[in-house]
Every structure is written in structure tokens, then in C-alpha cells.
């Protein structure tokens, strides 16, 4: 299974230790983290890289770095990971024995501010949905957003996800979204 995913403008590569600078740039920026969680220190992030680089289900679940195809500039991250309900972060133990736990899997993304408003989030979400439904056994992908993050909600809707009402995630009730494999296929045929 090829885990390096491409679009016309972007390359998504499975996370590696080489992505520490990208993680620090994103997760220490209060503008980026505004709707996600608190910022973190570079030292704490360096210790977390072992988790961020883990993969399961033959590598198909995990985090990807997002770079511009033309320049190679790292602009963000994207995920297909189990959605935690009563935890503030991903349960990284889902990677045990390379097996995916039977939980909802979320699609997500995070970009540097200079990359905002250029359609990259929609492009990445579309590519990850294609990967999820063509190359993995997933039959549904979900997402949540902060209630005030209208831009992200619009991205999810443009990508074909449907509002499902409040969903318990990250110890909160958040706006939920979902798309099934059949719904995705129908959208591709349209």
C-alpha cells in the first residue's frame, strides 16, 4: 500500500522524526491552535514525536505531513485517527499490534496561517477520504470541529461530510460530521 498520497498541488507523507520543526511551528502558534487545544512547548512536542509517528492498520491510520508539490515547503499536517470521546488527545495505544481499534476514525488537518484560505484543507480532506474508502477497510469517516470554527465546518461540508449534530469527542459535545463509503462513492459519481 502506497502511503505517500498526492494531489495536484500537495504531497502527504507519513509522519517521521524529520517533521518535528513542522509540529513545533504549528502547535506553538496560538492562531493555529485557537480551535484545537492549548499550545505546547517545543520540548514537550519533541517527546511526543514517538506517538505522532506511530501508524497502524498496515500504516493506513496515522498522521501525514503536508507539503507543497511545487516547492517542497511543509505547510501542515493531516490525520486519519480514532476519535477520542472521553480523552483530550488521541489514544495512541490504538497502535498496539498494528491493529485498528473499533472506534470512529476522524479526518483532520492543521495548517500554517500562510496556507489558510487557499483550499488546501478541502484538497487534503478529499484525498484522505479517497484513501480511506479505496485503500482501507473503513466504511465511515467522521470529523468534529470547535463550535466557533465555521471555516473548518465549511471545509468538511465541501468535502462531502454531512452534519450529524452534536458528537462526544475530546471530552466535549462538538459539532459532528460523517460520511459513509456509499455516500462518498455517490458523490464521486455525481
Secondary structure, DSSP 8 states (H G I E B T S, - for coil): ----EE-SSEEEEE--GGGHHHHHHHHT-HHHHTTT-----HHHHHHHHHHHT--BTTTTBEEEEEEETTT--EEEEEEEEE--SSSSS--GGGGGGG---SS-EEEEEEE-GGGTTSSHHHHHHHHHHHHHHHHSS-SEEEEEE-TT-HHHHHHHHHTT-EEEEEEEETTEEEEEEEEEHHHHHHHHH-
